[in-house]
Amino acid sequence: MDVALLQQLIGEAMSGRGIVERVEGGRTFRIDARAAVAAVAAAKPAPLTVDEAPADVIVAPCFGIVHLAPSPGAPPFVMPGDALTPGQKVCLVEAMKVFSAVVATRTGKLAQVLVGSGDEVARGQSLFRLAPKDG
């Protein structure tokens, strides 16, 4: 079976979300799109929520655009090496002209900023990494 025919069969199976069978050269080829879609869905991890994130990571609460400073030209909310306290604003995430404040969830030192200002982020994406408590 050539690649073009295989691609055609996969396309047929995916468009109908069903099973496509073809007999060629005494062989039966069967493509089950339902199983493929289910396997992809099962393999895709769900995004982290703020409560599920590891203690050393601050994650985005929603999809949107990250703003690391309160306004253009202003200094960033936080910089690597800054000491953070619970509830301290570290950035904003803008979605549909609504700005959501992202805050530190624990005391610690900011080790790394993982995104840039203006970056598009997904819900649960890691934004900042804090230094380990023992270091």
N, C-alpha and C positions, 0 to 999 in steps of 0.2 A: 504494500500500500504506500503510495507516495505521500509526501508531506502535504501537498495542496488538497488532496482528497481527505486526509485526516483532519486538516483545518476546517474543511467544509462540513464534515460530520460533527465536529465539536461545535461549530457554529449552529448547526441545525438543532443539536441537543440543547444547547444553552438558550437559544431563542424560544424553544418550546418547553424548556425546563423538564424534559422528559428523557426517554431512552431512544437511542438510534442504533439500529443494527444494520450491518452490511456484510454480506458473504462475498469473499473475493479469494480466488485461488484455493478453494477448499477450506478456508479459514473464516471464522465468524468473528467480526469485530463488533463489540458492544460498548457504547458510551452511555453512561448513566449520569446525566447532568444533575439529577436530584442529589445523588451521593456526593458529587463534586462540590456542589453549593453547600451542602451540610458540613462537609469536611473543612472547607474554607471558613465557614462561620464558627465552627468549633475551635479552629486553630487561632483565630483572631482574639487576642486578649482584650478584655473590657478595660476602658480607661480607668485610672485610679480616681477615687474621690479624695477630697481633702482629708477625710478621716482614715482612709486606707493607705495613704502615702507613708513611706518609711519616715522615721523621725528626722532623718538628716536631709530630707527633700521637701521643697515647697512646690506644689503643683498648681496648674491653672484650674480655677473653679469652673470655667466654661470655655467654649470656643471663642476666639476673637483675636484682636490685635493687641500686642503688649506695648505698654508705655512705661519705660523705666524711670521717667521723670514726670513731675506734675504738669509741666508745660514745655513746649519747644524752647530750647536754650537754657532751661533751668537745670540745676545739678540733679543727678539721679537720686531717687529715694534712698538707696543704699549702695554701698560699694564693697567689694571683697575686703575682708578684714574688719568690717563694722560689727560691733556687738549688737545683737538683735534681742528684743524682748517680745513676749507673746502679745499679739495684737498690733504690733508695729507694722505700718504700711510699707510694703516692699516694692509694689508696682501697681499698675492698673491694667485691666483687660477690658478692651472696648468691643462690644458686640451690638450692632444696630444702634449706634450712637448712645448706648448705655454703658457707663463706666463702672466696673466692679473692682473694688479694692481687694488686693491680695495681701494678706497679712501673715506675719510669722506666727507659727503655732507653738514655738518653744523658745527658751533662752538659748542663745548660742552665738557663734561667730560665723559670719557669712564667708564661706570658702570659695564659692564659684557662682558666677552668673551664667546660666546655660543658654540664654536667649538674648537676642538683640532688640533694641527698641524698634518697633515697627514690624517685628516678626509676627506671622500668623501662627497661633498655637491651637492645639486641640484640648478639649476637656481632659484633665488628668495628666497632661504633659508636664514633665519636670521643668521648672523655671530656675530654681536656685538650689544649691547644695550647701548645707551647713557643715562646719568642721565637726568631727566626732567629739562627743562630750569629754572624752579622756585626753584629747589632744588639742 
